[in-house]
Amino acid sequence: MIRKTKKAQSLANFVLVFFTLALVTISLFYILTKENSYDKNFNSPYVLDSVYSREEVINFYLQDIADHSVVGINSVEDKQKLIDNIKGNATKYETASGYVKNEKNEDVLADENVGIVLESMKKLNEDNVEIIVNNGKVEKISVSFDVSINSNSEDLVINYDYRKSFGPRSLVLVEE
C-alpha cells in the first residue's frame, strides 16, 4: 500500500498561496500606477452619437434628392442628365437652408448637413452613376456619394468618411 506523505502536500499548498499573493500584489500595484496616468475625461459616446445622427440626416437628404432626380431617365446615356437633376435638386436644399454669419463674419449655410450634401455633390461624376436598362425599361438606378462628416469636440476630433449608394425607392417615377 502506498502512503501519501503530508510534506509534499504542504509544499504544494505553500506554492499555491505564495503565487496567489504574488499575483494579487502585482495586480494591485499595476492598477494603482495605471490609474494615476488617466487624467482626461471626454464624452466620446456623445460625440459619436452626434456624428451618427448627422449621418442619418444626410442620408435622408441624399435619398430624397435621388428619389426626385430620376424623373425622365430612360436610358444608359442619361447619366449626365441624372447628375444635372441631382445637382439641381441639391440647390433647392441650399436655398431652403439659407445663410448665416459665423464667428469670422463669413456667410455659411444655416444647416451644416446641407453643406456636407453640397460638398458631396462636387465630387459626383458619371463613374458614380449606374443605370441598368433591360428591354428598353430602366430596372435599376444607383448613385454613389462620397460623404465626409467632421466633428470637433473639446479634446476629440472625428473625421468620418463613407461611401453610400442610393437608388430611387421606386422606379414608377421613371415610367412615362
C-alpha positions, 0 to 999 in steps of 0.5 A: 500500500502506498502512503501519501506523505503530508510534506509534499502536500504542504509544499504544494499548498505553500506554492499555491498561496505564495503565487496567489499573493504574488499575483494579487500584489502585482495586480494591485500595484499595476492598477494603482500606477495605471490609474494615476496616468488617466487624467482626461475625461471626454464624452466620446459616446456623445460625440459619436452619437452626434456624428451618427445622427448627422449621418442619418440626416444626410442620408435622408437628404441624399435619398430624397434628392435621388428619389426626385432626380430620376424623373425622365431617365430612360436610358444608359446615356442619361447619366449626365442628365441624372447628375444635372437633376441631382445637382439641381435638386441639391440647390433647392436644399441650399436655398431652403437652408439659407445663410448665416454669419459665423464667428469670422463674419463669413456667410455659411449655410444655416444647416451644416448637413446641407453643406456636407450634401453640397460638398458631396455633390462636387465630387459626383461624376458619371463613374458614380452613376449606374443605370441598368436598362433591360428591354428598353425599361430602366430596372435599376438606378444607383448613385454613389456619394462620397460623404465626409462628416467632421466633428470637433469636440473639446479634446476629440476630433472625428473625421468620418468618411463613407461611401453610400449608394442610393437608388430611387425607392421606386422606379414608377417615377421613371415610367412615362 
